[in-house]
Each structure stands twice: as C-alpha cells, then as structure tokens.
Amino acid sequence: MRVGGFFCALALMLSASAVAALPPDQETVHVVESGETLNGIAYRARVKRDAIIAANGLKPPYVIKVGQKLRIPRENAVATPAPASKPQSPPAPAQGGIATYTVKPGDTLGGIANREQVPRILIAEANRIEPPYTIRVGQKLLIPRTRHHIVKDGETGFGIAYHYAVPWPDIAVANGLETDASLRSGQKLLIPTVLNVPDPVATAEQPTTAAPTEQSRFAWPISGPIRRGFKSRGSGDYHDGLDITAARGAAVRAVAAGDVIFARRDNNQFGNLVVVDHGDGWHSAYGSLGRITVKKGHRVTKGERVGLVGDTSITKKTELHFELRRNGKPVDPLGQLPDRK
C-alpha cells in the first residue's frame, strides 16, 4: 500500500508530550504527568480506577491535570482473581461488579456468555481473547457484570457515558454500535464494567528487566504473520509500513501512549484509519480497520484498543496496515518493535 500526501499534513501538527514514566506499585501519591490518563495510572499502579476516584473525590468526567497529586489507596490494590469453589456453582461476585469463572471441559466462550447473560465480546475484551475466541480448560476468566440503560428523548452517547463514567467507545462496542451511531428513544443499552487488566500485546513481548530504550518504547499493535514488510522509498515498489494478517474483529492496540489526531475513513487508500501522536515527532497509524473505537482528541494508553481488524483498505484483505513515522518520515517498524519470541 503506497502512501500519498496524508502524512505530510500530519508533520505540521504539534507533537504531544512524551510518554509518562510508569509509577512503582508501592506508590501512595502520584503526580500526574503529561499524556497520562486515569485508566492508565490505575492500571500501572495495580489499583482499581474507582478506588482512585473515591480516594481523591473526583467528579465526572474525571478529568485530571498535569501536576495534580493523586492519592493511590494501596488497600484497594488489584488482587489475582480466585477460581470458583464449586464447578457447578455460578461465579462469586468480586469487587467492582466483576466475577471469575474457571473454564471446564466442553466450555465455549459463547456458551459461558449465554449462561452468564453477558455479551461474548465483553468477556473477550475483559480477558484480551482474540478471534477465533479459543479458551482452554482451567483458564480463569473475568466475567464483567453489566448494567442497562434505556435511552430517553434527547439523550446522547456522550451524556450517557458521562453519567456512568464509562467511555462511549466501550459502550458502543458492547452494543455492536459505531461510535458515531445515533440513538433512539427506548433503545436498551448495555453499560459495561470498566476493567483494568494487563494487556499481553503491550507487555508479554517485552523483557521486564530491560531498561527503556528507543528500540523498546513501542509494543506490537496486534499479533499475526506479516504479509508484506517495509520497503524504503528508494526502491521502485516502496511500502511505508507492515501489513499484518489477523482475524476479522481482532483488537488493534496503541503501540504507545499518545493523542488520537485522526480517526475516520480515508477514502484514498487506508479505509478506516486511526493516527496517534506519541510526542517527540513520533506518529503511529492503523489502517484497514473494520471499526474505529476511539475518537479524535482521545488520549490513549499503551495497549489500549483503537479499533478492530477489517478489510476496508484498497487491498481488501483482512489485515492491519501499520506504520510508524518520525518527523513525518516513514520508519521501518521492525527496527522499533520488540523482537518476537
């Protein structure tokens, strides 16, 4: 897939602040740095987001400011979920509207979702399970409990998200809606539980003991074979990124923290496209998405979902077209991503 002048315009945009340093697990007070979000702080501190909100008396829509001091309540640290005590018993409720379930022989994700009356996509998202949604016997699953909302006259997605303190893209995905879908009076919406769970795409492939370097600042956006690699513009048939084959509907995740500066359809080549500004001249692009799950102006954390794999680019293949740029110039992503084991 060749790239026209789209990224030339991006080179003129102001860069976001540098990626914030990770706070230690024992931190009891955290000073907000540029580019951080409440979800990201809670995830890195291993503390429930709602606990931080309560400890600091934050009000919707839970905006935090650079330099703000947040108390981190260590007594609410996230614990490893325990397995269900009896195979035939329903999962025991856990803090924050979450339950656990241990997969048994013959279980399928769809069957578990039907029994627990929770949409399959919410269980898949909570446990970072990608299509074809394979589970294994003995696997512990988080079961997010949901609330329901009946849309009233004049209500908007933003207003509903504000009321429940759940991002609208998460509500839209839970209900199979596009983020810009219009709502109708009387429509019943599932309101998912916000979970802070480790993301294997963002963490599993990076050695935990390695010091941060230019080479390891980014994570893989998705797992899968590379159908077509990077070719520099000096060659006759150049290619500015990677085409990574993946299952339709698989989650595509931000390779680093940053600001979404583009999130809509590109009718020329890329199809549904998201571009994230990571600061210091770095941008990442995610094309051929079947669905975009963030909006322009949204601040994402490393590993946060930005879209779902589709076939909307000019290639019409089910894959992710991924690019990295530095100061507007294409960079071979393989030189910046962790080695695959």
Secondary structure, DSSP 8 states (H G I E B T S, - for coil): ----SHHHHHTTS-----------TT-SEEE--TT--HHHHHHHHTB-HHHHHHHHT--TT----TT-EEE--GGGB-------SSTTS---EETTTEEEEE--TT--HHHHHHHHT--HHHHHHHTT--TTT---TT-EEEEE--EEEE--TT--HHHHHHHHT--HHHHHHHTT--TT----TT-EEEE--------HHHHTTS-TTS---TTSS---SS-S-EEE--B-TTSTT-B-SEEEE--TT-EEE-SS-EEEEEEEEETTTTEEEEEEEEETTEEEEEEEEEEE-S-TT-EE-TT-EEEEEB--STT--SEEEEEEEETTEEE-GGGTS----
